[in-house]
């Protein structure tokens, strides 16, 4: 059984499913490699407009497979570092994917599963979803996922949940910024987000996503002002930008709306 399943619809919706339900979709080295390759491929596919990430079975993702971590513990320090770096690269590939990624979270979302959620652009959780940064309960730390998780929930929430390993609810995940919406019926809840993304220029969406990481945390100085001016000037002069403005003035749909 493949660890991932992928279906791409005619209108460019890629539905990527973590498919190890017997392991609560916990990932191992093979699944990490598959996710890295899949998000690289999806990001480069011009037919893909939106990626929806979910999990098969009872859970979204219970984090790292304990058998994988046990194998890793027997390796040399250098091999262990390379193993961890593969996970970090996978999360970076997801985080930097030029396509917008919507995470649909149900059941257990622990450890590395929280890292996956944090690397998504939009996250909708079922009311009964359960979250936890539980690494410290195993004598570990959430190191590889930390840049993405802290980027979403901030240092204050991380100082609680990284240290206690507590489990928390979907509503608490929403309060601290990990989740955007808590709704029953995840596919129905994601539909308005998908519609909004399909109504937007695909190149503009990719540029807007990159813009967030390029300006976040930077001082507002002359360099940043010039960067933002260049970015909007380039977008206005682009074929997509010209089409979008013309379509608005002519009261018609732009060419990217099917």
Secondary structure, DSSP 8 states (H G I E B T S, - for coil): --SEEEEE-TTSEEEEEE--GGGTT-B-HHHHHHHHHHHHHHHH-TT--EEEEEESTT-SB-SB-HHHHHHHHTS-HHHHHHHHHHHHHHHHHHHT-SSEEEEEE-SEEETHHHHHHHHSSEEEE-TT-EEE--GGGGT---TTTHHHHHHHHHHHHHHHHHHH--EEEHHHHHHTTS-SEE-SSHHHHHHHHHHHHHTS-HHHHHHHHHHHHHHTT---SHHHHHHHHHHHHHHHHSHHHHHHHHHHHTTS--TT--
